[in-house]
Amino acid sequence: MKKRVLIFDDDADILEVCTIVLETSGFEVVALGSCEDVVGKVREASPDVVLLDNKIPPVGGISAARELKGSEEFGRLPIVFFSANQDVARLAVEAGADYFIEKPFDLDRLVGLITRACG
């Protein structure tokens, strides 16, 4: 059974590239351009891992990650935080994310990180 990745990013090009690369690598992908009602969207998508951009509208990646990690239902769901901010490691810690990757990223590294996050 394919592992499902839920991507939150407001950049359509990043969503498209990540979707193509991850689907080619055997993942099922759900891509969204907003994190409004993040808990509801995660519940609906039922992912094995979330790839979450730092600057995702309307509340931002840090708030969205904290909301997920603070919920009983999704507190253990792996979150990979990604950002063009050079301080992405600190932002990921602040968000409570499990992993992080800096944009622009190597596509093979992204696949490896998602694979590891899925267990």
Backbone torsions as a table, in degrees:
resi	resn	phi	psi	omega
1	MET	NA	132.8	-178.6
2	LYS	-69.0	141.7	172.4
3	LYS	-79.2	143.1	-177.1
4	ARG	-105.7	131.4	177.9
5	VAL	-112.8	129.5	174.4
6	LEU	-105.2	118.8	-178.9
7	ILE	-107.1	130.5	172.9
8	PHE	-114.8	111.3	175.3
9	ASP	-156.2	138.2	-179.2
10	ASP	-88.2	0.7	177.4
11	ASP	-95.1	110.3	-176.3
12	ALA	-59.7	-34.8	179.5
13	ASP	-66.5	-41.8	178.3
14	ILE	-65.2	-43.0	177.9
15	LEU	-58.2	-44.4	-178.3
16	GLU	-65.4	-47.5	-179.5
17	VAL	-63.0	-47.5	-179.7
18	CYS	-61.9	-41.3	179.5
19	THR	-61.8	-48.6	-179.3
20	ILE	-61.1	-48.5	-177.5
21	VAL	-63.9	-45.1	-178.0
22	LEU	-70.5	-39.7	177.6
23	GLU	-65.2	-39.2	176.8
24	THR	-63.1	-28.9	179.9
25	SER	-88.3	5.6	173.5
26	GLY	99.1	7.5	178.4
27	PHE	-93.6	155.2	167.7
28	GLU	-95.1	136.7	-173.4
29	VAL	-126.2	136.5	168.7
30	VAL	-118.8	124.4	-176.3
31	ALA	-118.3	128.6	-177.9
32	LEU	-130.5	143.9	-178.1
33	GLY	-96.0	6.6	-179.3
34	SER	-150.7	151.0	177.3
35	CYS	-110.1	22.3	175.7
36	GLU	-60.7	133.8	-175.4
37	ASP	54.4	52.5	-174.4
38	VAL	-57.1	-40.2	-179.9
39	VAL	-64.5	-43.6	178.9
40	GLY	-63.6	-40.5	179.7
41	LYS	-67.8	-38.5	177.5
42	VAL	-68.2	-42.0	177.8
43	ARG	-58.7	-44.5	-178.5
44	GLU	-66.7	-41.0	-176.6
45	ALA	-80.1	-26.7	-179.1
46	SER	49.8	58.3	-177.1
47	PRO	-81.4	163.1	172.4
48	ASP	-90.7	-21.4	178.7
49	VAL	-155.6	150.2	176.9
50	VAL	-115.3	130.5	172.7
51	LEU	-105.1	114.3	-167.0
52	LEU	-124.0	120.7	176.9
53	ASP	-74.6	148.0	178.3
54	ASN	-67.7	-41.3	-175.0
55	LYS	-104.0	59.4	179.7
56	ILE	-101.1	126.4	179.9
57	PRO	-74.1	157.3	1.9
58	PRO	-93.3	-15.2	-172.0
59	VAL	-107.6	-13.0	-177.9
60	GLY	92.7	156.8	-175.8
61	GLY	-65.2	-36.2	-179.0
62	ILE	-63.8	-48.7	179.4
63	SER	-63.6	-41.7	-179.8
64	ALA	-63.9	-43.6	178.9
65	ALA	-63.9	-43.2	179.0
66	ARG	-61.9	-39.4	178.7
67	GLU	-63.2	-43.7	178.6
68	LEU	-66.1	-48.1	-177.8
69	LYS	-66.6	-26.4	179.1
70	GLY	-83.0	-8.7	-179.4
71	SER	-88.2	144.1	178.1
72	GLU	-63.8	-36.7	-176.3
73	GLU	-69.8	-37.2	-172.9
74	PHE	-122.3	13.4	-178.5
75	GLY	-59.7	-25.3	-178.5
76	ARG	-102.5	0.7	179.4
77	LEU	-69.1	125.7	180.0
78	PRO	-65.3	133.9	176.5
79	ILE	-120.1	127.7	172.8
80	VAL	-104.9	115.8	-177.7
81	PHE	-92.5	133.7	176.4
82	PHE	-136.8	147.7	-172.9
83	SER	-163.7	154.1	172.0
84	ALA	-83.4	-8.2	178.2
85	ASN	-66.4	130.1	-178.4
86	GLN	-67.2	-12.4	179.9
87	ASP	-101.9	32.8	-174.7
88	VAL	-60.8	-32.6	179.6
89	ALA	-62.4	-45.9	179.0
90	ARG	-66.0	-40.8	179.0
91	LEU	-63.1	-39.7	178.9
92	ALA	-63.4	-41.5	177.2
93	VAL	-63.8	-44.9	179.3
94	GLU	-59.9	-36.4	-179.0
95	ALA	-77.8	-20.7	-175.5
96	GLY	85.6	16.7	-180.0
97	ALA	-70.8	156.5	-178.2
98	ASP	-88.2	-29.1	-177.4
99	TYR	-142.6	166.1	174.9
100	PHE	-149.7	157.8	174.4
101	ILE	-148.6	138.5	-178.1
102	GLU	-90.8	136.1	173.1
103	LYS	-83.9	143.6	-8.8
104	PRO	-71.2	149.5	-175.9
105	PHE	-121.9	156.5	174.3
106	ASP	-75.1	129.4	-174.9
107	LEU	-64.3	-37.3	177.5
108	ASP	-65.4	-37.6	177.3
109	ARG	-65.0	-40.0	177.6
110	LEU	-60.5	-47.8	179.4
111	VAL	-61.0	-43.8	178.5
112	GLY	-61.6	-41.2	-179.7
113	LEU	-67.2	-42.7	178.1
114	ILE	-65.1	-41.1	177.3
115	THR	-59.5	-46.5	179.6
116	ARG	-64.5	-41.5	-179.5
117	ALA	-63.6	-32.9	179.3
118	CYS	-74.9	-11.9	178.4
119	GLY	82.3	NA	NA
